[in-house]
Amino acid sequence: MKEIYFAGGCFWGVEHFFKGVDGVAEAAPGYANGSLDSPSYEQVYTDATGHAETVRVRYNPDRVSLQTLVRLFFTIIDPLSLNRQGHDEGTRYRTGIYYTGEEDLPVLKECFEELSGKLGCAPVTELLPLKSFWPAEERHQDYLGKNPGGYCHIPLKTFRYLRLYQDLALLLGDEPDPIARMANAAALIHSRMHFLWTGFYLVRDDELVLGPFQGPEACFRIAYGKGVCGTAWAQRRTIVVPDVEQFPGHIACSSDSRSEIVVPLWRRAEDSHAPSGLRMTDGESPVGVTEGECPVGVLDIDSAEKGTFDSTDATWLELIAAVI
């Protein structure tokens, strides 16, 4: 077993999140890197001891990598918010990753550089060696397990996306055919999240062509730069549309659609498993996309309600698209 320490605001939600990660043997809340031995919650709450609410994660590296754990951690924090997460404010709620072995540092630095590339700037999240860790009082251990309706600054749909992400990775496994992967991905996402429409459009020459999907009938083809899908392809970025009627040039494939999110699908130029006929597009790569990657399609999801999608959906659907 190995261990890593995550400070991500209130430790109730962070602990509960990592308890749901496959390969994690233990997630325990406590107080890290402060100046006082065996502090109480009340002492830490004053911000005078320098501790951060932190969760010790013990994991099996044969089942889950440190890189995966860090990437998942970044989905549940705002890495640009200093000493504040959700409604919680103070130095005890700062974000950080604290390590115990120098051998972990290269992986951690790589993850931070990856995040900086996506953000376009450096995060305020700390990356430091662990100086001390003191377990929190019993009343804080497994708090959300004992109090399911208790406060959590992490959006509740995050926990649904975590399960979906992990189950999708297991379902798709090492299947090499991209159309087969998309078909089962659309089915699983649709059944778990109950969206109006879940599916894929694939780049063929200068347009997007309908691929595997779940939901009502859809448009066969969408031109480059047209509608939400074509715009996401042209701009090479995820687009969240709270109200499709307010999106210029929206293509109404279904009159029931009220909000939409479109996530580009990427592959490396040397990937031999891309569907035949997919055209690599020109232009600079967007923030967070590695040079040599190109969009080969989009994951398109529609909802019958306005305002369904936000940054949480975008973050997790980008992770899911990477698996697909």
Secondary structure, DSSP 4 states (H G I P E B T S, - for coil): -EEEEEEESSHHHHHHHHHTSTTEEEEEEEEES-SSSS--HHHHHTT-S--EEEEEEEE-TTTS-HHHHHHHHHHSS-TT-TTEETTEESGGG-EEEEES-GGGHHHHHHHHHHHHHHHTS----EEEE---EEEPPGGGTTHHHH-TTS--SS-THHHHHHHHHHHHHHHHTT---HHHHHHHHHHHHHHHH--SEEEEEEEETTEEEEEEEESS---SEEETT-HHHHHHHHHTS-EEES-GGGSTT---S-TT--EEEEEEEEEETT-TTSPTTPPPPPSPPPTT--TTEEEEEEEEEEESSTT---HHHHHHHHHHHHH-
